[in-house]
Amino acid sequence: MKHRIKRTYRIARYVIYRETLVDQRDMAWSFTGAFLGVGLIGLLNHFYLPAKDNLFVLGSFGASAVLIYGHTQSPLAQPRNVIGGHVLSAAVGVTICTLIPWADWEWLAGALAVASSIVVMQLTKTIHPPGGATALLAVAGSAKIRALGFWYVLSPVATGVFLLLLVAFIVNNIPGNRSYPARGKWW
């Protein structure tokens, strides 16, 4: 029994340690990609949209940046999942926001938007965890975001996703030890 516990400990330590090792060059490229991707969205928001409300700067884009720049080979970071997860979840969130009176039932609309977006992503095989936040933002975001209605799906969501992926295609393919999208996982 004691030998088995020691062996399990050694295996767990090896797996955890190996999984958390990241090449310093990888860190630099992850930083560069995230900085450029999120920075480009912020720049667009700053110069071309009203500065009072950061319509383009969605929190879910930050979570997507972690996946597409920091964990490029993850199935959740592939373009199909990023595009489908965000766009479909945004459409679900706006639909729920339209159907449920927001002022009285915000808690219900938010819960229903996230839960429904998960099911839609599962059905379409486009699971992307930040998509749940995109759906929630359609319901619980500022009045300006809710006022966009279905335009929210196109701008800021689809536009922001396009910018993040454009930077990911460029930055993640510069170094020889990285490639994006993962081979055979584009669509």
Secondary structure, DSSP 8 states (H G I E B T S, - for coil): -HHHHHHHHHHHHHHHHHHH---HHHHHHHHHHHHHHHHHHHHHHHHHS-TTS-SS--HHHHHHHHHHHH-TTSGGGSHHHHHHHHHHHHHHHHHHHHHS-HHHHHHHHHHHHHHHHHHHHHHHT---THHHHHHHHHHHS-HHHHHTTTHHIIIIIIHHHHHHHHHHHHHTTSSTT--SS-TT---
